[in-house]
């Protein structure tokens, strides 16, 4: 009944009045400032700077960042709530918050105090933006296979390579770049030898070469980066040399909860549009919501959204408690919420009939955006592997699976 947890209480999702007050504040802001311009942003693929400035004034970029570094404080649950409310209206806008989190997490966990003092406060205030430069043309899910290299020359590092599909790269001021600093000892330990570096956008040899035209998440751009003899001081190295792969995995463990929240928000937005439409649209003299087939669809959609939301909030709560199980729950939430959201949004389009495939209706954009959430920050098939291996690791530590069996199945 409680497997793989210890007690039934581990399944509780605790939300406070403060969480609800925050949700209302985000909802009010999004309805007032974003919703009236959502279709314009969708068409132009640009978020006006005044919206980002107003988000900064509301303190949204500081959620989850300690007050000592200029943030608003808060927990993973607040981050989930914010992503969900934003994605209910404009999914691409939440990517700015997500890429900031990707940049900040390895610095918060493994960076020096000097790095934290220098780079975190400007992002918390919304004055600067961050990006996470790991993916390469050769390597997406295979992070250990990246080809960007960094060579130490004196007290500096010289970085050469290319990065691809880097979200927010064209607006980011700071990047954490993963590069190989020494060859792996052997194939089994090929993840060793990767190191993170902080690179500022105006560093000579560093440039954004092109941005791609994505099918969804409009308003935020994914771009290709080129690093040609980019020099950074050793003080810009994040954490221990050679441990970058492990830092990246621990970062993804936290940030993929936000991806699940994005999907839940999109599903909610599409559901609300469909619910409103079927009670207005008439056929055979009655609203189409009168028909049982429509009612069944709506209830099935609600059940999927509810289950995805609760799983996502559970993962966030476990992360707030720093429980080992949160990594397993985060992977479950990421793949499940994004898959369920695609099903819900597709059905929302069906319920709209012919107008559902027209851009001006506004519902089809959710389907284009949710597809991306199934791919980035760990494709869903990878998430299933990660979830299984994390589960086995947890059970092995609890003594519920023998060491020799655990090694065989992972």
N, C-alpha and C positions, 0 to 999 in steps of 0.2 A: 504493500500500500504506500509506503513512504520511499521506496527505492527510487533513486540512489541517495536520498537524503537520510538523515538520522531520525527526524521526528516530523509529524504532520505539520507542525508549526513552520517548518522551513518553506512550505508552499504559500505562506501568507504574503500578501502584497500590502504593505503599509503606506498609506497616503494620508497626509495631514491637512488641516485647514490652510496652512501656508502653501502647500502644493496647489490647492484649489484657487487660492487668491492669485497665485502666479499664473495659473492657466487662464484665468479670466483676463488678466492684464495682457497676456500674449494674444488671446483671441480678440480683444478689443482693438489692439494695435493692428493686427493683421486685417481685420474687417475694415478698419478706418483707412489705413495707409496703403495696404497691398492689394486687397481684393478689387478695388475700382481700376487698378492698373495691370491686373494679372494677365489679361489677354493681350494687352499692348506689349508687355514684357515677353510673353510667349512668342509673339510675332517678330519682335526685333532682336530677341535673344540677348537683351541687355537689361541689367538691373540699374535703374537710375541711381546715381550716387547719393541723392537726397534720402532715398529709402534706407541705404546702408548707414547714412549719418544719423537718421532718426532711430534706427535700431541701436546704434551706439549710445545715443542719448538715453535710451530706455535701459541700458545696461545689459542688453541681451548677449553681447560678445564676452561679457565677464562672468556668465553663469558657469559654475563649476570651477572657477579659478579662485584660489584663496584671497582673502582681503589683503593680506600682506603683500601681494603682488598686483594690487590694483583691481582685483576682481570683485564679484558680488557674492562669492561663496556659493552655497547650494550643492546639490548632490546629483548623482546620475539620473534620478527620477525627474528632477527639474529639467535636465537636458532632454530627456525623452519627451516630456510634456511639451517643451518648446518646439522640438522637431516635428512632433505630430501636428501641433496647431498650425505651424507654418506650412507644412506639406499638404494640409487639407485645402490650402488655397493656391500656393505657388511652390511646388517641390524644389525647383532650382535654387530658390533663395536659401534653403536650409544647408546647401552645400558649402556656402561660405563659413557657416558655423562648424560644419563637419571637418573642413580642411584646416581650420584654425586648431581644432582639437587634435587632429593628426599631427600637426606641427608641434603643439605644446606638450603632448603626452610624453614622448621620450625625454624631453627636456625636464618636465616636472618629475619624472621617475628616476632619471639617470644623469641629468645635467648638473653642472656645477652651480653653486650659489650665484656666481657672477653671471652665468648665462641666464639664470632665472630672473635676476634683477634687470638685466639688459633687455631681454626679448619678450618676457611675459606681459609686463604692464602696458606697453603700447598696443598689444593685441587685445588685452582685456578692455581697454578704453575704446577700441574700435578705430584707433588711429592708423594701425598697420594690420596687414593680413599675412597669414602663413600658408605654406603648402608643404606637401609630403612627397618628395621625389624618390620613389623606389622603383616603380614599374618601368620596364625598358621594352623596346620593340621585340626583343628576343624572349622576354621573360615577364610573365604576369603572376600566375599562381606559383611558379617556381622561383621564389625570391632568392634562393641560394645560388641560382644560376646567373645572376646579373653580371654584366661585363664592364661596367664603369669601374675605373681603377683610380686609386689615390696612392701617390708615392711621396714618402717623406724626404724633404730636402732641407737640411738644417732644422730650424724650428717651425717650418711650414709644410703644408701638404699641397701637392699639385694634383688636381683632379681632372681626368679626361673621360668622356663618355657621353651617352645620350639617354634621355629619359622620355617616356611616352605616356600619354593619357593622364597628365598631371593636372588635377582639378584646381581651379583658381590660380593657375600659374601666371596668367597675364595680369592679375591684380596683386599678386602676392609680393610682399616686400622681403620676406624671409623664407628660406627653404631649409628643410632637413634633407640632406642628400645621402643616400646609402651607396657606398663604394667599397670595392675589395682592396684591402690594404696588404694582405699576404695570401698566398695560395693555401687551400685547405690541406690538412695533414693527409687525408685519404677520402675516398668516396663516401664512406659512412659518416665522416665529419665535415662534409662539404659546406655545411652552414657556418663553419668557423671562418674567420678572416674578413668578415664584413664589418664596416665601421660607419657610423653616422657623423656627418659634418654639417654645421650651420653655414649656409652660403647666403649672403645678402645680394639682392637683385642687381646692384650696380657694380658688382665685382667684375673686373676685366676678364674676358673670355667666357662669361656666362651670359646666355641669351635665350629668349623664348623665340624659337624658330618658326613655329606655325601653331595655329589652333584648329581643332577639328570641328566639323559641323555634326553635332550629335543629334540623335533622333529625339532625345528628351532631356529633362533637367535643364530646360532653357533658362538663360539668365546667368548661368555660370559656365565657364569655358574650360575644356580639357585641352592641354597644349603639349607640344614636344619641346624639350629643353636640350640645349647643346652646351657642353662644358669642354672648353679647349684651353688646357693649361691654366685652369682656374686655381689661384693660390689662396689658401686660407691658413691662418695661424693655428698652431696646435691647440690654442685655447678655444677654438671653435669645434674641436672634436667633442662629441657627446658621449660621455661615459668611457668605458674601457675599450681599448682597441680590440677589434676582432669579434666583439659581442653584438654587433648591430643586428644580426638576424634575430637573435633572441629578443632584443629590444623591439624590433618591428612586430614580432608575434605578440608580445605583451601589449603593444599599442593597439593592434587589431582586436585583441580580446576585449578591450574597452570600447573602442569606437564602433565596432559592428553592432552594438546595442542601438546606437543612433541610427544606423541604416535600417534596422528593424522598425524603429519608430517612424522613419520616413515613409516606409511602406504602409504602416498602419494609418498614418495621416492621409496618404493618397487614397487608400481604400475607403476611409471615412468620407472624404470629400466627394468621391464618385458615388458612394451610397446615398449621401444626402441629396445629390442632384437627381439621382434616379427616383428616390422616394418622393421628392417634390413633383417630378415630371409625371409619374404614373397616377398621381392624384389630380392632376390637371388635364392630362390628355384623355380625350373621350373617344370611345369606339362603340358602335352599336347602341348609342344613346346613354352610355354610362362611363364613368372614369375607368380606365383599364385596371386600376387597382381593385376593382370589383371582382375580377376574375381570379380563381384560385391559383392558376399557374403563376400569376404575377405575385400573389401573396406568398406562395411557396418560395419563389426566388428571393424575395426580400428577407424572409426569415432565415433562409440558408446563408445569405450574405451577412446578416447580422451575427449569426453564430460564428462564422469564420472571423469576422472582425473582432468580436469579443474574445475569442480564444487567442488570436494573435496578439491582441493588446495585453491581455493578462500575462502571457508568456514573456512579452517584452518588458513589462513592468516588473515581473519577477526577476528577470535577469538584472535589471537595473538595481533592484533592491539588494540582491545578493552581492552585486559589485559594491554598493554603498557599505555593506557589512564586511567587505573584503573576504568573502567566503571563497574557498577554492572552487566550489561548484559553479561560481558565476561564469567561468570560462566555458563550461559545458552548456549552461543555459543560454549564454550569449550566442553561441553557434547555432543552437536550436532555434532561437528567436530569429536570427538573421535569415536562415534559409526558409523557415516556416512562414514568417510574416510576409516575406517578399513573394513566395509562391502563392499564398492565400490572397494577397492583394491583387496579383494578376488575375486570379479567378474572379474576384469580386468586381474589379474594374471592367473586365470583359463582359460580365453579366450586366453591369450597369449600362454599358453601351448597347447591349441587346435590348434592354428594357426601353431604351430611347428609340429603338427602331432606326429608321433611315437617318433621322437627325443626329443619331449618336456618332456617326462617322464624319460629321461635318465639323470642321475646326471651330467655327463660330459658336457652336453649342458649348464647347469647353470641356467635355467629358473625355474625349479621346486622348487628350494630352496626358492624362494620368497613366494610360496604358503605355505610352511611349516612354514615360519617365520611370515607371516601376520596373521596366525591363532592365534598366541600367542597374538598379539596386540588386538584381539577381546576379550581377557580374562583378561589380567593383567591391573592393575590400574583402575579396575572397569569394570566388564563384561558388554557387550553391552546392555543386557536387563536392568541391573541396571542403565546404562547411560541414557536410555530412561526415567526411573522413575525419576532420578535426574534432567534431563533436564526439565521435566514437572513441578516438584515441584519448581525448581528454577524460571521457568517462572511465575508460580502462585504467588510466593513470590514477584517477581519484580512488577507484575501487582497490587498486594495488596498494596504495598508501594506507587504506583502511584495513588491509589484510583480507579482503573479500575475494581477491583473485591471486593465485600463486604467481610469484615472480616469473617462473619459467613459462607459464601460460601467457602472461601479459606480454612477454617478449615475442612470443610466437604470433600473436594476433595483431600486434602493432608493428 
